[in-house]
């Protein structure tokens, strides 16, 4: 089926106003939830075939967050969709003021390969909750998950409402030519630029969820044992293929040696060995080769083993790394953790500030002054103090980047706002109106106007 026909059919269906009905939206979300639960084993099987992602990790980092998002909207959608009454300025009295959350219309969601369920379905769920129609383009790299999502959505929902488009770059290029009411993209900054440029030609609003080099900082005041455990988990989860994973580590010089040993110990405890069911493979040979090219053999502190047949790269920690090394020039997006030591905390922050704004930042410390400096000086999408990754799990926190790491937010109410237009409406009475805005004007009217505006 041609994408232009799908687009037109969704536009026509949206104009019937059926998607604006809150009960209809909730029925759709419940149906989607039942479909996902009823096909849970198929979802596990498909993603394991794509890059050996295990059942526990798939539930924890994918399906769990998808169901949480559905449950949030089932609980809160009535309130979110209700017109919101706000204060009315004195100059507009007598009257009332409201904000209406209008669905944007026909939307396009372009998902990412590293979390193919979560990063595709959560934006879809949000678009549904806001009252839109939606075409979804999953990443083609995890081919089995793409096909399964297409099967589950396209056989259970009419294409003029929800539709999953299969294919690769040519299909995405065709989709981007259409005049959507909203495009939501998750991926790399490089591809984000292409999406943004295509959207600009049609003045289509976009949300870009991108990435970057997200730092983790460990100071001498930190609980080093806890920091090592949480950094190892956050970095090597999903084979390091996480947009908000710690990309590199800044460790205070005085605790560097002790902390490196703790990192090594924690990695060994995790059992991320070749063939482990709980350790995800690299998505494809191209990324496997790219990641290996970033590993300088002489700088390996631990790890470094790899298996091309299984697309396995052992969790690897690099030391004696400088900011000029190749591994520090691009987002790693794999199980390689470069470690840079610092003596001066302020100078370490300046290095972050002078680079591109990261999607995430993590600080391990028990010093309030160090916390305040990070939060007040450094611009980043979101993060944690004394943990990693967990900011993404809350429906009550916005998730998104800033600058090169993204545009816009989603999750919970923030996603609802992203997929809605906030329509401002003043309703006036037809009695008792002051005549200050009507000619003829006078000094008396001017004095009155200055008092009330």
Secondary structure, 3 states (H helix, E strand, C coil): CCHHHHHHHHHHHHCCCHHHCHHHHHHHHHHHHHHHHHCHHHHHHHHHHHHCCCHHHHHHHHHHHHHHHHHHHHHHHHHHHCCEEECCCHHHCCEEEEEEEEECCEEEEECCCCCCCHHHHHHHHHHHHHCCEEEEECCCCCHHHHHHHHHHHHCCCCCCCEEECCCCHHHHHHHHCCCCCEEEEECCHHHHHHHHHHHHHCCCCEEEECCCCCEEEECCCCCHHHHHHHHHHHHHHHHHCCCCCCCEEEEEHHHHHHHHHHHHHHHHHHCCCCCCCCCCCCCCHHHHHHHHCCCCHHHEEECCCEECCCCEECCEEECCCCCCCHHHCCCCCCCEEEEEEECCHHHHHHHHHCCCCCCEEEEECCCHHHHHHHHHHCCCCEEEECCCCHHHHCCCCCECCCHHHEECCECHHHHHHHCEEEEEEEEECCCCCCCCCCCCCCHHHHHHHHHHC
